[in-house]
Amino acid sequence: MSDDGVQGLRFSRSRASGAAKYEDYRDNFAIWPGREAKLAEFVNQTYGGRRHKLRHTKSSNSEDALTWSCFDALNEISGAPRIRALADL
């Protein structure tokens, strides 16, 4: 395991892609205070009877982690900051 100089983050590297594989999926998300339970609900949801998101969201290549972090952050801000963020996107 390596922390590559990032204090508190534990991950290893994928031999195939070089992507970081976090021990704790939460290290791969931008989590607003109070949104931890919603994130847990998101990553533990089932599809076809399988919980497939949890394993994949531990990878720094996870599109789910990036998408959830972006849209949840946009959901948590309002007014002018949200308008500016959407305009920049």
Long-range contacts (C-beta under 8 A, 24 or more apart in sequence): 11-60, 14-59, 17-61, 19-59, 19-60, 19-61, 20-59, 20-60, 21-58, 21-59, 21-60, 22-58, 22-59, 22-60, 23-58, 24-58, 25-54, 25-57, 25-58, 25-65, 28-57, 28-58, 28-59, 28-60, 28-62, 28-65, 29-57, 29-65, 29-68, 29-69, 30-69, 30-70, 30-72, 30-73, 31-69, 31-72, 32-72, 32-73, 32-76, 35-72, 35-76, 38-72, 39-68, 39-72, 42-68
